[in-house]
Amino acid sequence: MVTTVGTESTFDKMVQNLLILEHDAMSAYQATIDRLEDPASREKIAAFKQDHEAHAQELRRMASSLGIEAPTEGDAKELLTKGKVVLAGLVGDRTVLKAMATNEIETKMAYDQASRNDAAPAEARAYFQKAFADEDRHKQWMDAAAAT
């Protein structure tokens, strides 16, 4: 799926859309944790979920400093991101991790786009680069774990 998150023309809207995306991601991560049988995989996914919680916390801080509303939940995409995981859970851990890896593609793309978007101040772009690196690390682990 191609995302336009991170390409917004205003920093306000970018922060709000990234926060919505993070809420979608956290919901999908919880669905994954609930469905994985392997304790080590559950532990790793829980750690990745904490990264998303940290991203959301930083985005809320940005929203507060801008004096804008910080979304507190995801949007309709949450049904898609979480739904893939729920359905995959019927098949097994490898399929759940493959489904989550596809979700990471959109999040990686959003942070990559935001990190290069001149609508964001330099400090925010630097943070978005860090968030992109987190998402890339998550996806690489999921791809490797799903392949074994």
DSSP file (Angstrom, degrees, kcal/mol; ACC not computed):
  #  RESIDUE AA STRUCTURE BP1 BP2  ACC     N-H-->O    O-->H-N    N-H-->O    O-->H-N    TCO  KAPPA ALPHA  PHI   PSI    X-CA   Y-CA   Z-CA
    1    1 A M              0   0    0      0, 0.0     2,-0.4     0, 0.0     0, 0.0   0.000 360.0 360.0 360.0 136.5    0.0    0.0    0.0
    2    2 A V        -     0   0    0    107,-0.0     2,-0.4     2,-0.0   104,-0.1  -0.786 360.0-156.8 -93.7 135.0    1.3    3.5   -0.8
    3    3 A T        -     0   0    0     -2,-0.4     0, 0.0     2,-0.1     0, 0.0  -0.855  22.9-162.1-113.6 147.8    0.9    6.1    1.8
    4    4 A T    >   +     0   0    0     -2,-0.4     3,-2.2     2,-0.0     4,-0.2   0.416  56.5 121.2-100.4  -1.9    0.8    9.8    1.6
    5    5 A V  T 3  S+     0   0    0      1,-0.3   108,-0.2     2,-0.1   109,-0.2  -0.441  74.3  30.9 -63.2 130.6    1.6   10.2    5.3
    6    6 A G  T 3  S+     0   0    0     -2,-0.2    -1,-0.3   107,-0.2   110,-0.1   0.270 102.2  82.1 101.7  -9.3    4.7   12.3    5.6
    7    7 A T    <   +     0   0    0     -3,-2.2    -2,-0.1     7,-0.1     7,-0.0   0.329  59.9 134.2-106.4   6.3    4.1   14.2    2.4
    8    8 A E        -     0   0    0     -4,-0.2   111,-0.2     1,-0.1    -3,-0.0  -0.095  58.8-133.4 -57.2 154.4    1.7   16.8    3.9
    9    9 A S  S    S+     0   0    0    110,-0.1     2,-0.4   109,-0.1    -1,-0.1   0.585  89.3  52.6 -87.3 -10.7    2.2   20.5    3.1
   10   10 A T  S  > S-     0   0    0      1,-0.1     4,-1.8   110,-0.0     5,-0.1  -0.969  73.8-138.6-126.0 144.7    1.9   21.5    6.8
   11   11 A F  H  > S+     0   0    0    108,-0.4     4,-2.6    -2,-0.4     5,-0.2   0.871 103.0  60.6 -65.0 -37.7    3.8   20.2    9.8
   12   12 A D  H  > S+     0   0    0      1,-0.2     4,-2.1     2,-0.2    -1,-0.2   0.948 108.5  41.9 -53.5 -52.7    0.6   20.3   11.9
   13   13 A K  H  > S+     0   0    0      1,-0.2     4,-2.7     2,-0.2     5,-0.2   0.862 111.8  56.1 -67.0 -36.0   -1.2   17.9    9.6
   14   14 A M  H  X S+     0   0    0     -4,-1.8     4,-2.6     2,-0.2     5,-0.2   0.941 108.1  47.4 -60.6 -47.5    2.0   15.7    9.3
   15   15 A V  H  X S+     0   0    0     -4,-2.6     4,-2.1     1,-0.2    -2,-0.2   0.926 113.3  48.5 -61.0 -45.7    2.2   15.3   13.0
   16   16 A Q  H  X S+     0   0    0     -4,-2.1     4,-2.1    -5,-0.2    -1,-0.2   0.927 113.2  46.5 -61.3 -45.4   -1.5   14.4   13.3
   17   17 A N  H  X S+     0   0    0     -4,-2.7     4,-2.3     1,-0.2    -2,-0.2   0.882 111.5  51.0 -67.8 -37.8   -1.4   11.9   10.5
   18   18 A L  H  X S+     0   0    0     -4,-2.6     4,-2.2    -5,-0.2    -1,-0.2   0.886 109.7  51.6 -64.5 -37.1    1.8   10.2   11.9
   19   19 A L  H  X S+     0   0    0     -4,-2.1     4,-2.2    -5,-0.2    -2,-0.2   0.902 108.6  49.7 -67.0 -40.6    0.1   10.0   15.2
   20   20 A I  H  X S+     0   0    0     -4,-2.1     4,-2.3     1,-0.2    55,-0.2   0.930 110.6  51.2 -60.4 -44.9   -2.9    8.3   13.7
   21   21 A L  H  X S+     0   0    0     -4,-2.3     4,-2.4     1,-0.2    -2,-0.2   0.886 108.3  52.0 -60.4 -39.8   -0.6    5.9   11.9
   22   22 A E  H  X S+     0   0    0     -4,-2.2     4,-2.9     2,-0.2    -1,-0.2   0.896 107.8  51.0 -65.5 -39.4    1.1    5.1   15.2
   23   23 A H  H  X S+     0   0    0     -4,-2.2     4,-1.9     2,-0.2    51,-0.3   0.912 110.4  49.8 -64.1 -40.2   -2.2    4.3   16.9
   24   24 A D  H  X S+     0   0    0     -4,-2.3     4,-2.1     1,-0.2    -2,-0.2   0.931 112.2  48.6 -59.2 -45.4   -3.0    2.0   14.0
   25   25 A A  H  X S+     0   0    0     -4,-2.4     4,-2.8     1,-0.2    -2,-0.2   0.918 108.7  51.9 -63.0 -45.0    0.4    0.3   14.4
   26   26 A M  H  X S+     0   0    0     -4,-2.9     4,-2.2     1,-0.2    -1,-0.2   0.880 109.2  50.8 -62.4 -36.7    0.0   -0.1   18.2
   27   27 A S  H  X S+     0   0    0     -4,-1.9     4,-2.1     2,-0.2    -1,-0.2   0.920 111.7  47.1 -64.9 -43.2   -3.3   -1.8   17.7
   28   28 A A  H  X S+     0   0    0     -4,-2.1     4,-2.0     2,-0.2    -2,-0.2   0.884 110.5  53.2 -66.0 -38.3   -1.9   -4.2   15.1
   29   29 A Y  H  X S+     0   0    0     -4,-2.8     4,-2.8     2,-0.2    -2,-0.2   0.916 108.8  49.0 -63.1 -42.2    1.1   -4.9   17.4
   30   30 A Q  H  X S+     0   0    0     -4,-2.2     4,-2.4     1,-0.2    -2,-0.2   0.913 109.9  51.4 -64.7 -40.4   -1.3   -5.8   20.3
   31   31 A A  H  X S+     0   0    0     -4,-2.1     4,-0.8     2,-0.2    -1,-0.2   0.875 111.1  49.4 -61.7 -36.1   -3.2   -8.1   18.0
   32   32 A T  H >X S+     0   0    0     -4,-2.0     4,-2.0     2,-0.2     3,-1.0   0.940 109.5  49.8 -67.6 -47.9    0.1   -9.7   17.0
   33   33 A I  H 3< S+     0   0    0     -4,-2.8    -2,-0.2     1,-0.3    -1,-0.2   0.901 109.7  52.9 -56.7 -41.7    1.1  -10.2   20.7
   34   34 A D  H 3< S+     0   0    0     -4,-2.4    -1,-0.3     1,-0.2    -2,-0.2   0.718 115.9  39.7 -66.9 -21.5   -2.2  -11.7   21.4
   35   35 A R  H << S+     0   0    0     -3,-1.0    -2,-0.2    -4,-0.8    -1,-0.2   0.652  87.8 100.7-107.2 -18.6   -1.9  -14.2   18.6
   36   36 A L     <  -     0   0    0     -4,-2.0    53,-0.0     1,-0.1     6,-0.0  -0.477  47.4-167.0 -72.4 137.7    1.7  -15.3   18.6
   37   37 A E        +     0   0    0     -2,-0.2    -1,-0.1     5,-0.0     3,-0.0   0.807  65.4  86.2 -89.6 -34.6    2.4  -18.7   20.3
   38   38 A D     >  -     0   0    0      1,-0.2     4,-2.3     2,-0.0     5,-0.2  -0.559  67.1-152.2 -74.2 119.2    6.2  -18.3   20.5
   39   39 A P  H  > S+     0   0    0      0, 0.0     4,-2.4     0, 0.0     5,-0.2   0.867  94.5  53.5 -60.8 -37.5    7.1  -16.5   23.8
   40   40 A A  H  > S+     0   0    0      2,-0.2     4,-2.1     1,-0.2     5,-0.1   0.896 110.5  47.1 -65.5 -39.3   10.4  -15.1   22.3
   41   41 A S  H  > S+     0   0    0      2,-0.2     4,-2.7     1,-0.2     5,-0.2   0.907 110.8  51.9 -67.9 -41.0    8.5  -13.6   19.3
   42   42 A R  H  X S+     0   0    0     -4,-2.3     4,-2.4     1,-0.2    -2,-0.2   0.915 110.2  49.6 -59.2 -42.6    5.9  -12.2   21.6
   43   43 A E  H  X S+     0   0    0     -4,-2.4     4,-1.8     2,-0.2    -2,-0.2   0.910 111.9  47.4 -63.9 -42.9    8.6  -10.6   23.7
   44   44 A K  H  X S+     0   0    0     -4,-2.1     4,-2.1     2,-0.2    -2,-0.2   0.926 112.9  48.2 -65.1 -44.8   10.3   -9.1   20.6
   45   45 A I  H  X S+     0   0    0     -4,-2.7     4,-2.5     1,-0.2    -1,-0.2   0.880 108.8  54.6 -64.5 -37.5    7.1   -7.7   19.2
   46   46 A A  H  X S+     0   0    0     -4,-2.4     4,-1.6    -5,-0.2    -1,-0.2   0.889 107.8  50.1 -62.6 -38.3    6.2   -6.2   22.6
   47   47 A A  H  X S+     0   0    0     -4,-1.8     4,-1.3     2,-0.2    -2,-0.2   0.900 110.2  49.7 -66.1 -39.7    9.6   -4.4   22.5
   48   48 A F  H  X S+     0   0    0     -4,-2.1     4,-1.7     1,-0.2    -2,-0.2   0.885 106.5  55.8 -65.6 -37.4    8.8   -3.1   19.1
   49   49 A K  H  X S+     0   0    0     -4,-2.5     4,-2.3     1,-0.2    -1,-0.2   0.879 102.3  56.8 -61.4 -36.5    5.4   -2.0   20.3
   50   50 A Q  H  X S+     0   0    0     -4,-1.6     4,-2.2     1,-0.2    -1,-0.2   0.863 102.4  55.3 -63.2 -34.7    7.2    0.1   23.0
   51   51 A D  H  X S+     0   0    0     -4,-1.3     4,-2.4     2,-0.2    -1,-0.2   0.928 108.4  48.2 -60.4 -43.8    9.1    1.8   20.1
   52   52 A H  H  X S+     0   0    0     -4,-1.7     4,-2.6     1,-0.2    -2,-0.2   0.888 109.2  52.6 -65.0 -38.4    5.8    2.8   18.6
   53   53 A E  H  X S+     0   0    0     -4,-2.3     4,-2.2     2,-0.2    -1,-0.2   0.893 109.7  49.3 -63.2 -38.5    4.6    4.0   22.0
   54   54 A A  H  X S+     0   0    0     -4,-2.2     4,-2.3     2,-0.2    -2,-0.2   0.896 109.9  51.1 -66.6 -39.6    7.7    6.2   22.3
   55   55 A H  H  X S+     0   0    0     -4,-2.4     4,-2.5     1,-0.2    -2,-0.2   0.933 110.8  48.8 -61.2 -44.9    7.1    7.5   18.7
   56   56 A A  H  X S+     0   0    0     -4,-2.6     4,-2.5     1,-0.2    -2,-0.2   0.895 109.2  52.8 -63.2 -39.6    3.5    8.4   19.7
   57   57 A Q  H  X S+     0   0    0     -4,-2.2     4,-2.0     2,-0.2    -1,-0.2   0.925 111.0  46.4 -61.8 -43.9    4.7   10.1   22.9
   58   58 A E  H  X S+     0   0    0     -4,-2.3     4,-2.3     2,-0.2    -2,-0.2   0.896 111.8  51.1 -66.4 -39.4    7.1   12.3   20.9
   59   59 A L  H  X S+     0   0    0     -4,-2.5     4,-2.6     2,-0.2    -1,-0.2   0.882 108.7  51.8 -65.2 -37.4    4.4   13.1   18.3
   60   60 A R  H  X S+     0   0    0     -4,-2.5     4,-2.5     2,-0.2    -1,-0.2   0.892 108.8  51.5 -64.2 -38.3    2.1   14.1   21.1
   61   61 A R  H  X S+     0   0    0     -4,-2.0     4,-2.4     2,-0.2    -2,-0.2   0.919 110.4  48.5 -62.6 -43.3    4.8   16.4   22.4
   62   62 A M  H  X S+     0   0    0     -4,-2.3     4,-1.5     2,-0.2    -2,-0.2   0.924 111.3  50.0 -61.8 -44.5    5.2   17.9   19.0
   63   63 A A  H  X>S+     0   0    0     -4,-2.6     5,-2.4     1,-0.2     4,-0.9   0.913 110.3  50.4 -61.0 -42.9    1.4   18.4   18.7
   64   64 A S  H ><5S+     0   0    0     -4,-2.5     3,-0.7     1,-0.2    -1,-0.2   0.915 108.8  50.6 -62.0 -43.5    1.4   20.1   22.1
   65   65 A S  H 3<5S+     0   0    0     -4,-2.4    -1,-0.2     1,-0.3    -2,-0.2   0.783 112.3  48.2 -67.3 -24.7    4.2   22.4   21.2
   66   66 A L  H 3<5S-     0   0    0     -4,-1.5    -1,-0.3    -5,-0.2    -2,-0.2   0.605 111.0-124.3 -86.0 -13.3    2.3   23.3   18.0
   67   67 A G  T <<5 +     0   0    0     -4,-0.9     2,-0.3    -3,-0.7    -3,-0.2   0.829  66.4 131.1  72.7  32.2   -0.9   23.9   20.0
   68   68 A I      < -     0   0    0     -5,-2.4    -1,-0.3    -6,-0.1     2,-0.2  -0.757  65.9 -88.2-115.9 163.2   -2.9   21.3   17.9
   69   69 A E        -     0   0    0     -2,-0.3    -1,-0.0    -3,-0.1    -5,-0.0  -0.471  34.5-144.9 -68.3 134.6   -5.1   18.4   18.7
   70   70 A A        -     0   0    0     -2,-0.2   -54,-0.1   -51,-0.0   -10,-0.1  -0.909  21.3-124.1-102.4 112.5   -3.3   15.1   19.1
   71   71 A P        -     0   0    0      0, 0.0     3,-0.0     0, 0.0   -48,-0.0  -0.235  17.2-160.5 -54.6 143.0   -5.4   12.2   17.8
   72   72 A T        +     0   0    0      2,-0.1     2,-0.3   -49,-0.0   -52,-0.0   0.342  67.4  28.7-109.9   3.8   -5.9    9.6   20.4
   73   73 A E  S    S-     0   0    0      1,-0.1   -50,-0.2     0, 0.0   -49,-0.2  -0.960  80.4 -99.5-153.8 170.3   -6.8    6.7   18.2
   74   74 A G        -     0   0    0     -2,-0.3     2,-0.2   -51,-0.3   -53,-0.1   0.041  33.9-125.6 -78.4-167.4   -6.3    5.3   14.7
   75   75 A D    >   -     0   0    0    -55,-0.2     3,-1.9   -54,-0.0     4,-0.4  -0.435  50.6 -58.3-125.2-158.9   -8.6    5.5   11.7
   76   76 A A  T >> S+     0   0    0      1,-0.3     3,-1.2     2,-0.2     4,-0.7   0.763 125.0  70.6 -60.9 -25.6  -10.2    3.1    9.3
   77   77 A K  H 3> S+     0   0    0      1,-0.3     4,-2.8     2,-0.2     3,-0.3   0.766  82.7  73.4 -63.2 -22.9   -6.8    1.8    8.3
   78   78 A E  H <> S+     0   0    0     -3,-1.9     4,-2.8     1,-0.2     5,-0.5   0.886  91.1  56.0 -57.7 -38.2   -6.6    0.2   11.7
   79   79 A L  H <> S+     0   0    0     -3,-1.2     4,-1.7    -4,-0.4    -1,-0.2   0.878 110.9  44.6 -61.8 -36.9   -9.1   -2.4   10.6
   80   80 A L  H  X S+     0   0    0     -4,-0.7     4,-2.0    -3,-0.3    -2,-0.2   0.943 116.4  43.2 -72.3 -48.6   -6.8   -3.3    7.7
   81   81 A T  H  X S+     0   0    0     -4,-2.8     4,-0.9     1,-0.2    -2,-0.2   0.923 123.5  37.1 -66.3 -43.6   -3.6   -3.4    9.6
   82   82 A K  H  X S+     0   0    0     -4,-2.8     4,-2.5    -5,-0.3    -1,-0.2   0.878 112.9  59.1 -74.0 -37.9   -5.1   -5.3   12.6
   83   83 A G  H  X S+     0   0    0     -4,-1.7     4,-2.6    -5,-0.5     5,-0.3   0.875 100.7  54.7 -60.3 -40.0   -7.4   -7.4   10.3
   84   84 A K  H  X S+     0   0    0     -4,-2.0     4,-2.2     1,-0.2    -1,-0.2   0.909 111.2  45.9 -59.3 -41.5   -4.4   -8.8    8.4
   85   85 A V  H  X S+     0   0    0     -4,-0.9     4,-1.9     2,-0.2    -2,-0.2   0.909 110.7  52.1 -69.1 -42.9   -2.9  -10.0   11.7
   86   86 A V  H  < S+     0   0    0     -4,-2.5     4,-0.4     1,-0.2    -2,-0.2   0.936 113.7  43.6 -60.3 -47.2   -6.2  -11.4   13.0
   87   87 A L  H >< S+     0   0    0     -4,-2.6     3,-1.5     1,-0.2     4,-0.3   0.908 112.1  52.8 -65.1 -41.2   -6.7  -13.5    9.9
   88   88 A A  H >X S+     0   0    0     -4,-2.2     3,-2.2     1,-0.3     4,-1.7   0.820  95.8  70.6 -63.2 -30.1   -3.1  -14.6    9.8
   89   89 A G  T 3< S+     0   0    0     -4,-1.9    -1,-0.3     1,-0.3    -2,-0.2   0.707  87.2  65.2 -61.2 -19.7   -3.4  -15.8   13.4
   90   90 A L  T <4 S+     0   0    0     -3,-1.5    -1,-0.3    -4,-0.4    -2,-0.2   0.704 108.0  40.4 -72.8 -18.9   -5.6  -18.6   12.1
   91   91 A V  T <4 S-     0   0    0     -3,-2.2     2,-0.2    -4,-0.3    -2,-0.2   0.790 116.9 -91.6-102.2 -35.4   -2.6  -20.0   10.2
   92   92 A G     X  -     0   0    0     -4,-1.7     4,-2.0     1,-0.1    -1,-0.3  -0.791  44.1 -58.4 142.9 174.1    0.3  -19.5   12.6
   93   93 A D  H  > S+     0   0    0     -2,-0.2     4,-2.7     1,-0.2     5,-0.2   0.873 122.4  54.3 -57.8 -45.4    3.2  -17.4   13.9
   94   94 A R  H  > S+     0   0    0      1,-0.2     4,-2.0     2,-0.2    -1,-0.2   0.903 111.0  46.5 -59.6 -40.8    5.0  -17.2   10.6
   95   95 A T  H  > S+     0   0    0     -3,-0.3     4,-2.3     2,-0.2    -1,-0.2   0.873 110.4  52.9 -70.0 -37.1    2.0  -15.9    8.8
   96   96 A V  H  X S+     0   0    0     -4,-2.0     4,-2.3    -8,-0.3    -2,-0.2   0.930 110.9  47.4 -61.4 -45.3    1.2  -13.4   11.6
   97   97 A L  H  X S+     0   0    0     -4,-2.7     4,-2.2     1,-0.2    -2,-0.2   0.868 109.9  52.4 -66.9 -36.1    4.8  -12.0   11.3
   98   98 A K  H  X S+     0   0    0     -4,-2.0     4,-1.6    -5,-0.2    -1,-0.2   0.912 109.4  50.2 -63.2 -41.4    4.5  -11.8    7.5
   99   99 A A  H  X S+     0   0    0     -4,-2.3     4,-1.4     1,-0.2    -2,-0.2   0.915 111.5  47.9 -63.3 -42.9    1.3   -9.8    7.9
  100  100 A M  H  X S+     0   0    0     -4,-2.3     4,-1.8     1,-0.2    -1,-0.2   0.874 105.9  58.3 -66.1 -36.2    3.0   -7.4   10.4
  101  101 A A  H  X S+     0   0    0     -4,-2.2     4,-0.8     1,-0.2    -1,-0.2   0.872 103.8  52.2 -62.0 -35.5    6.0   -7.0    8.1
  102  102 A T  H  X S+     0   0    0     -4,-1.6     4,-0.7     1,-0.2     3,-0.5   0.863 106.2  54.2 -68.8 -33.3    3.6   -5.7    5.4
  103  103 A N  H >X S+     0   0    0     -4,-1.4     4,-1.3     1,-0.2     3,-0.5   0.871 101.5  59.6 -64.3 -35.6    2.2   -3.2    7.9
  104  104 A E  H 3X S+     0   0    0     -4,-1.8     4,-3.0     1,-0.2     5,-0.3   0.772  91.3  69.3 -66.0 -25.2    5.8   -2.0    8.5
  105  105 A I  H 3X S+     0   0    0     -4,-0.8     4,-2.3    -3,-0.5    -1,-0.2   0.938 102.0  44.4 -57.7 -47.0    6.2   -1.0    4.9
  106  106 A E  H <X S+     0   0    0     -4,-0.7     4,-2.4    -3,-0.5    -1,-0.2   0.900 114.2  48.6 -66.0 -41.6    3.7    1.8    5.2
  107  107 A T  H  X S+     0   0    0     -4,-1.3     4,-2.3     2,-0.2     5,-0.2   0.915 111.8  49.4 -66.9 -41.8    5.1    3.1    8.5
  108  108 A K  H  X S+     0   0    0     -4,-3.0     4,-2.5     1,-0.2    -2,-0.2   0.939 112.0  49.0 -59.1 -46.8    8.7    3.0    7.1
  109  109 A M  H  X S+     0   0    0     -4,-2.3     4,-2.7    -5,-0.3     5,-0.2   0.903 109.5  52.2 -61.5 -42.2    7.5    4.9    4.0
  110  110 A A  H  X S+     0   0    0     -4,-2.4     4,-2.5     1,-0.2    -1,-0.2   0.934 113.1  43.1 -61.5 -46.8    5.7    7.5    6.1
  111  111 A Y  H  X S+     0   0    0     -4,-2.3     4,-2.2     2,-0.2    -1,-0.2   0.860 112.8  53.0 -70.1 -33.9    8.7    8.2    8.3
  112  112 A D  H  X S+     0   0    0     -4,-2.5     4,-0.7    -5,-0.2    -2,-0.2   0.946 112.5  44.7 -62.8 -47.2   11.1    8.3    5.3
  113  113 A Q  H >< S+     0   0    0     -4,-2.7     3,-0.8  -108,-0.2     4,-0.3   0.911 113.9  49.6 -62.8 -43.2    8.9   10.8    3.6
  114  114 A A  H >< S+     0   0    0     -4,-2.5     3,-1.1     1,-0.2    -1,-0.2   0.861 104.9  58.3 -64.9 -35.3    8.5   12.9    6.7
  115  115 A S  H 3< S+     0   0    0     -4,-2.2    -1,-0.2     1,-0.3    -2,-0.2   0.698 113.2  39.5 -70.0 -16.9   12.2   12.9    7.3
  116  116 A R  T << S+     0   0    0     -3,-0.8     2,-0.6    -4,-0.7    -1,-0.3   0.320  90.0 110.9-110.2   5.9   12.7   14.5    3.9
  117  117 A N    X   -     0   0    0     -3,-1.1     3,-1.8    -4,-0.3     8,-0.1  -0.732  56.5-154.0 -91.0 119.3    9.8   16.9    4.0
  118  118 A D  T 3  S+     0   0    0     -2,-0.6    -1,-0.1     1,-0.3  -107,-0.1   0.586  88.6  76.9 -68.1  -9.5   10.7   20.6    4.3
  119  119 A A  T 3  S+     0   0    0   -111,-0.2  -108,-0.4  -109,-0.1    -1,-0.3   0.740  87.8  72.6 -69.9 -20.9    7.4   21.3    6.0
  120  120 A A  S <  S-     0   0    0     -3,-1.8     5,-0.0    -6,-0.2  -108,-0.0  -0.740  93.1-112.5 -94.0 141.5    8.9   19.8    9.1
  121  121 A P     >  -     0   0    0      0, 0.0     4,-2.4     0, 0.0     3,-0.4  -0.284  33.8-104.5 -65.7 160.3   11.6   21.6   11.1
  122  122 A A  H  > S+     0   0    0      1,-0.2     4,-2.3     2,-0.2     5,-0.2   0.863 119.9  55.0 -55.9 -41.4   15.1   20.1   11.1
  123  123 A E  H  > S+     0   0    0      1,-0.2     4,-1.7     2,-0.2    -1,-0.2   0.904 110.6  45.7 -61.4 -41.5   14.8   18.7   14.6
  124  124 A A  H  > S+     0   0    0     -3,-0.4     4,-2.7     2,-0.2    -2,-0.2   0.903 109.8  53.9 -68.2 -41.2   11.6   16.9   13.7
  125  125 A R  H  X S+     0   0    0     -4,-2.4     4,-1.7     1,-0.2    -2,-0.2   0.891 107.5  51.8 -61.1 -38.3   13.1   15.5   10.5
  126  126 A A  H  X S+     0   0    0     -4,-2.3     4,-1.6     2,-0.2    -1,-0.2   0.908 110.4  48.2 -63.8 -41.2   16.0   14.1   12.5
  127  127 A Y  H  X S+     0   0    0     -4,-1.7     4,-2.5     1,-0.2    -2,-0.2   0.904 108.6  54.0 -65.0 -40.2   13.6   12.4   14.8
  128  128 A F  H  X S+     0   0    0     -4,-2.7     4,-2.4     1,-0.2    -1,-0.2   0.837 104.9  54.8 -64.2 -32.2   11.7   11.0   11.9
  129  129 A Q  H  X S+     0   0    0     -4,-1.7     4,-2.1     2,-0.2    -1,-0.2   0.902 108.7  48.3 -65.4 -40.2   14.9    9.5   10.6
  130  130 A K  H  X S+     0   0    0     -4,-1.6     4,-2.1     2,-0.2    -2,-0.2   0.923 111.4  49.3 -64.2 -43.8   15.4    7.8   13.9
  131  131 A A  H  X S+     0   0    0     -4,-2.5     4,-2.5     1,-0.2    -2,-0.2   0.896 108.8  53.5 -63.0 -39.7   11.8    6.5   13.8
  132  132 A F  H  X S+     0   0    0     -4,-2.4     4,-2.6     1,-0.2    -1,-0.2   0.921 107.3  51.4 -59.3 -43.8   12.4    5.3   10.2
  133  133 A A  H  X S+     0   0    0     -4,-2.1     4,-2.2     1,-0.2    -2,-0.2   0.890 109.1  51.0 -62.0 -39.1   15.5    3.3   11.4
  134  134 A D  H  X S+     0   0    0     -4,-2.1     4,-2.4     2,-0.2    -1,-0.2   0.946 111.6  47.1 -60.4 -48.0   13.3    1.7   14.2
  135  135 A E  H  X S+     0   0    0     -4,-2.5     4,-2.6     1,-0.2    -2,-0.2   0.881 110.8  51.7 -63.4 -38.7   10.7    0.7   11.6
  136  136 A D  H  X S+     0   0    0     -4,-2.6     4,-2.5     2,-0.2    -1,-0.2   0.913 109.9  49.5 -63.7 -42.3   13.4   -0.7    9.3
  137  137 A R  H  X S+     0   0    0     -4,-2.2     4,-2.1     2,-0.2    -2,-0.2   0.904 110.8  50.5 -62.5 -42.2   14.8   -2.7   12.2
  138  138 A H  H  X S+     0   0    0     -4,-2.4     4,-2.6     1,-0.2    -2,-0.2   0.952 112.1  46.6 -59.7 -49.7   11.3   -4.1   13.0
  139  139 A K  H  X S+     0   0    0     -4,-2.6     4,-3.0     1,-0.2     5,-0.2   0.906 110.3  52.3 -63.6 -42.4   10.7   -5.1    9.4
  140  140 A Q  H  X S+     0   0    0     -4,-2.5     4,-2.3     1,-0.2    -1,-0.2   0.920 111.7  46.6 -60.5 -43.0   14.0   -6.8    9.0
  141  141 A W  H  X S+     0   0    0     -4,-2.1     4,-3.1     2,-0.2     5,-0.2   0.935 113.4  48.5 -64.7 -44.8   13.5   -8.8   12.2
  142  142 A M  H  X S+     0   0    0     -4,-2.6     4,-2.6     1,-0.2     5,-0.2   0.919 111.2  50.0 -61.9 -43.7    9.9   -9.8   11.1
  143  143 A D  H  X S+     0   0    0     -4,-3.0     4,-1.1     2,-0.2    -1,-0.2   0.935 114.7  44.3 -59.5 -45.7   11.1  -10.8    7.6
  144  144 A A  H  X S+     0   0    0     -4,-2.3     4,-0.7    -5,-0.2     3,-0.3   0.917 114.6  48.2 -66.1 -43.3   13.9  -13.0    9.1
  145  145 A A  H >< S+     0   0    0     -4,-3.1     3,-0.6     1,-0.2    -1,-0.2   0.868 111.2  50.5 -66.8 -35.9   11.6  -14.5   11.7
  146  146 A A  H 3< S+     0   0    0     -4,-2.6    -1,-0.2    -5,-0.2    -2,-0.2   0.743 105.8  57.7 -72.4 -23.0    8.9  -15.3    9.2
  147  147 A A  H 3<        0   0    0     -4,-1.1    -1,-0.2    -3,-0.3    -2,-0.2   0.655 360.0 360.0 -82.4 -15.3   11.4  -17.0    6.9
  148  148 A T    <<        0   0    0     -4,-0.7    -1,-0.2    -3,-0.6    -2,-0.2   0.466 360.0 360.0 -93.2 360.0   12.5  -19.5    9.5
